[in-house]
């Protein structure tokens, strides 16, 4: 598995990484791995996020009304 060394990290950034890692109960190295993985992952699509948060696995069932076809507007008058 490849490894990566990062030099010249600002002390303030390092301190925030250390605090964040402690809050998450992981090492700084693991916290940085998670941050890198999250930053290069594809963003979630809004529809997928909505299903994840409100979908059938979360007890939400929506009764949607019937859709009707509307008439086009008359823009010439």
N, C-alpha and C positions, 0 to 999 in steps of 0.2 A: 504494500500500500504506500503511495507517495506521502512525503512529508513536506512541510513548508516552514521556513524560518522567517520571521519578520523582525527586522531591526529598526531602531530609531522610533519607537512608539512613544508618543507624548505621555508624560507621567500622569496627567489628568485622565487621559483615555484609558491607560492601564489600570488606574485606581477604580474607574467606573466599571471596567470589565471584571475586576476582582470582586467588587461589590455585587454586581449582577450575578456572577457565578455563585457566590455565597448564598444569595437569595434563592437561587434555583437548586442549591445543594449539589453542585458539580464543580469540577476543577475549571480553572481559567481556560485550559486547553480545550476541554469539552464545550465550554460556553462559546468559544471562538469557532469551533467546528460547527456548532448549531447555527450560529449567526451567518457563517459563510454559506452553509447549505440552504438556509432560508433566503438569503439574498440572491442566490442564483436559480432558485426554483421558479417555475412558471407561476404567475399570479393566478389566484382563483377567479373564476368567472362569477359574475354576480348571481346568475341563476343557480350555479352549483352551491354557492354560499347560502342562498336562500333555502335550498333543499336541505342542506346540512343543518341549518339552524331551525327550520320550521317544518321539515318534511315529516313523513309518516313515522319515522323512528322517534319522533319527539311528541307524539300524541296530538298533533295538529292536523285536523281534517277540514278542508275548506269546501263549502258548498257554493260553487260558482254559479251565477245566474246564466240563463241561456243567452247566447249572443245573437243579436239580430244584425242583419245587413242594413246599413244606412244608405240613404240616397245621396248621390253626389250633390254638392251645393251648386246652385245656379249663380255663377259669378258674372253673368252678362246683364243683369238688371240693376 
